[in-house]
Amino acid sequence: MSAPEATEPAEGAVPFDLNVKKVLEHWPVSYAVRELIANALDEHVLTGTPEPAIVRDGEGVWRIVDFGRGLRPEHLLQHESTEKTRHPDTIGQFGIGLKDALAVLERRGIRVGLRSAWADILTGRRPKAGFPDIVTLHGLIAPPSDPARVGTEVTLEGLGDPDMAEAREFFLRYTGGTVLEATRHGEILARPPAPAPARIYVRGVFVAEEPNFLFSYNITNVTPFVRRALNRERMHVGRRAYEARMGAILQECVSEEVLGPLGADLAGFQSGTMHDELKQVPVAVLAAQVLQPRAKVIFVTTPQLNVSYVQFAAIDGYRAVVVAQDVAAALVDVVDGEGNPMRDLEAYRREWDASFSYDFVDPAELTPAERRVWELKDHLIALVGMDPARQGITEILLSNTTRLNTDGYPVYGQCEFKEHRIVIRRDRLADPALFCGTLLHELCHAESGKPDGTLGFEDELTYVLGKVAGSVVAPDVRSGR
């Protein structure tokens, strides 16, 4: 490429007041160069022409060349291009103008030349029309030095290599980010190696850093909310601007490269190492849906960790994954990736109950002490005047194991109407009071036909307790209903 032309304005150049109302004084040079690169990339997208060239033309001299329609002088008037805002793939559609970049570069001592088939434009300070004491930045517009030029060439004299390198780092296409999966809302990218933070891009332009994100993201489908939330500088954009879009991107992912780490990351909730994406309930639910078919897990909340069912699950080979309360509530209504209900504590309890089997004990196997307690049952039934068979209960059995209640604690006795039996845990035989109390409790269920916590059961239990007590304190008083 030829050496840069002189940056002195051509004879007869017409000054055009850029009328920059506010110079972005805190902008470094790289921010302004970023805008010039964005304009070139947008022209490439809009016209379908070759990708812009960014070349070093000597010490402190860089050129940005696109092959589109060429910059016209009237483009210096525009603040926002309707053409760009309507196109789904352009970058420079957020109200950041060419004039901002020119003003920053002039202030930082970078000499800028803009050349196209329509005009050669330099910048310089000139008195404002009608106000000779007020000097402002002008575009110095001259006839084109090359009317056959294709596209626009931007020459930057005095630009250091580090500034250009920093400007290029704002663009995903130049950073070499690895795309793990693309969805209709955007792309999920491998985050840079630690300790570098994850990066957030909008239409391929860097806008924010996230130190505790699992992935980097490129939002390609820009919503009106995202567009409004992007500030004039496209830097330090708050998470609120993009977190909903990020969640939408994740929820459409199907690749192992994304879903695998996402599911594994859910286990970090309890230890505090979980990444911030999973603080969104829908994303955490997705992670649980992914994890369940891949690992033998049960989802619990922190208060449920001490419930006996969690201990039984561990014995069965399940790993407890602690999730937030709102995530646990959401898991009730979804299935995993294979269509199975999510295995929370209640689901595991149902599975455990369904798979439960008694370990019945033959009375002949009882120890002498246990047998003496066991033989109290007929006397106790006669004492309270009950006939379990009248209610369909034909057996009273012993078992080494019984089911658990809904809180995961063992049940010492059960009245099972469908099986026509009462089952009592063998360890109740260790104490006559424990055995008799458990048996009376289940006999009251049989007599009343009602479950725990009902008025019918409580009435029956009260009557039987009174009858037993009366047989001791007033044995000669006849009792009856």
Buried (B, 14 or more C-beta within 10 A) or exposed (E): EEEBBEBEBBEEBBBBBBEBEEBBEEBBBBBBBBBBBBBBBBBBBBEEBEEBBBEEBEEBBBBBBBBBBBBBBEBBEBEEBEEBBEBEBBBBBBBBBBBBBBBBBBBBEBBBBBBBBBBBBBBBEBBBEEEEEEEBBBBBBBEBEEEEBBBBBBBBBBBBEEBBEBBBBBBBEBBEBEEBBBBEBBBBBBBBEEEEBBBBBBBBBBBBBBEEBBBBBBBBBBBEEBBEBBBEBBBEBEBEBBBBBBBBBBBBBEEEBBBEBBBBBBBBBBEEEBBBBBBBBBBBBBBBBBBBEBEEBBBBBEEBEEBBBBEBBEEEEBEBBBBBEEBBEBBEEEEBBEEEBBBBBEBBBEBBEEEEEBEEBEEEEBEEEBEEBBEBBEEBBEBBEBEBEEBEBEEBBBBEBBBBEEEBEEEBBBBBEEBBBBBBBBBBBEEEEBBBBBBBBBBBBBBBBBEEEEEBBBEBBEBBBEBBEEEEEEEEEEEEE
